[in-house]
Amino acid sequence: MSKFFSIGEKLPKRTVLYIEILGIFFFLAVWYVITMPIEKISIDFVSSAPAGTDYQWTGPDKFSENFPGDNTILDAKPGVYKFTATDSLGCSISDSLTVPLKLTENLSEEFSNLCGETNFNLIVEIKSIKNGFIGRETIPPPSEVFKSFKDLHFKDFVVRETLFSLKLNVLGYVEAIVLSFLLGFLIALVPFFRALLSRWVNAVRFIPLTAVTGLFIAWFGIASNMKIQFLAFGILVYLLPVVVQRIDDVLKIHLQTAFTMGASKWQMIKTIYFPSVASKIIDDIRVLTAISWTYIIIAEMMNQTGGIGALIYLSGKLGRLDKVFALLIIIVLIGIIQDRLFAWLDKKLFKYKYEGQVEK
């Protein structure tokens, strides 16, 4: 057991896979338990008797309660309930009703009687309330979330909208990666541009991107091009400083060796700087491109004409939390696939990084 919690050691891949699968089942079990429907029976009674009429109820498990006017008995137990209604003049009527052991549908019963000048008319409804430890209006149960995929597919065309968002994301972070490399190499290798732009690049990271959405609408309109530019900018402000740092981290011994062998500046960029930076920056891209899924919601909320972000916004606005959770699951699955794709590309393009590693 100590092996599972030892610091600094790595578990075999197969063991990690088993733990991950166990974690998924554990998460689903907890989700089900906290949203599991718990049936509670309530007795609602509404009376036309004059104000000031009191209702004395007795029932199973020594239940005894005095209610002024219309009220509700929550968590009523099955059995016979007796009530006595007494008006302000002391005139009263008594009767009883039975709460069944299993309530298959709402029951309604009316009690009417005349006592003196008071007409007692009492309408009683027995109904079932199903809810979990956490209300469905907060977290929908797994069953509702998985059922909502049908509506998302046939009514909301989620496949089409997801592909639309994927296209925006891919175009956005491809543009951001290209610009980051071009500007990063200029800033890192040309002293004039480093002096001119490096402080500005670091300062731009502190701009809250949600605050500049109005600027992007003014510059690019509200069509898809604006969303792509917004996503590209959101990634660029984080990726560009990383590219500059990766260039600064290139080992001097490699540069000195290339210089000794008579390599030109262009050859040093092509054979030393670019391969070194690219092999390291792909790990940073794996992390930073996930930011685009954060900003896609903001971008697609602006005109709500398509995309998974617009679906999330509209579903939340209509109170369909089951659809919101289902769409979030789709985004998480896409993110996992995207991450594994980058890991596969890393191993294919930069095989030397993994030479000598032993698979467990």
Stockholm file with secondary structure:
# STOCKHOLM 1.0

chainA/1-360         MSKFFSIGEKLPKRTVLYIEILGIFFFLAVWYVITMPIEKISIDFVSSAPAGTDYQWTGPDKFSENFPGDNTILDAKPGVYKFTATDSLGCSISDSLTVPLKLTENLSEEFSNLCGETNFNLIVEIKSIKNGFIGRETIPPPSEVFKSFKDLHFKDFVVRETLFSLKLNVLGYVEAIVLSFLLGFLIALVPFFRALLSRWVNAVRFIPLTAVTGLFIAWFGIASNMKIQFLAFGILVYLLPVVVQRIDDVLKIHLQTAFTMGASKWQMIKTIYFPSVASKIIDDIRVLTAISWTYIIIAEMMNQTGGIGALIYLSGKLGRLDKVFALLIIIVLIGIIQDRLFAWLDKKLFKYKYEGQVEK
#=GR chainA/1-360 SS CGGGGCSSCCCCHHHHHHHHHHHHHHHHHHHHHHHCCEEEEEEEEEECSCTTCEEEEEETTTEEEEEESSEEECSCCSEEEEEEEECTTSCEEEEEEEECSSCSSCEEEEEEEEETTEEEEEEEEEEEEEECSSCTTTSCCHHHHHHHHHHHHHTSCHHHHHHHHHHHHHHHHHHHHHHHHHHHHHHHHCHHHHHHHHHHHHHHTTSCGGGGHHHHHHHHCSSHHHHHHHHHHHHHHHHHHHHHHHHHTSCHHHHHHHHHTTCCHHHHIIIIIHHHHHHHHHHHHHHHTTHHHHHHHHHHHTTCSSSHHHHHHHHHHTTCHHHHHHHHHHHHHHHHHHHHHHHHHHHHHCGGGGTTCCCC
#=GC SS_cons         CGGGGCSSCCCCHHHHHHHHHHHHHHHHHHHHHHHCCEEEEEEEEEECSCTTCEEEEEETTTEEEEEESSEEECSCCSEEEEEEEECTTSCEEEEEEEECSSCSSCEEEEEEEEETTEEEEEEEEEEEEEECSSCTTTSCCHHHHHHHHHHHHHTSCHHHHHHHHHHHHHHHHHHHHHHHHHHHHHHHHCHHHHHHHHHHHHHHTTSCGGGGHHHHHHHHCSSHHHHHHHHHHHHHHHHHHHHHHHHHTSCHHHHHHHHHTTCCHHHHIIIIIHHHHHHHHHHHHHHHTTHHHHHHHHHHHTTCSSSHHHHHHHHHHTTCHHHHHHHHHHHHHHHHHHHHHHHHHHHHHCGGGGTTCCCC
//
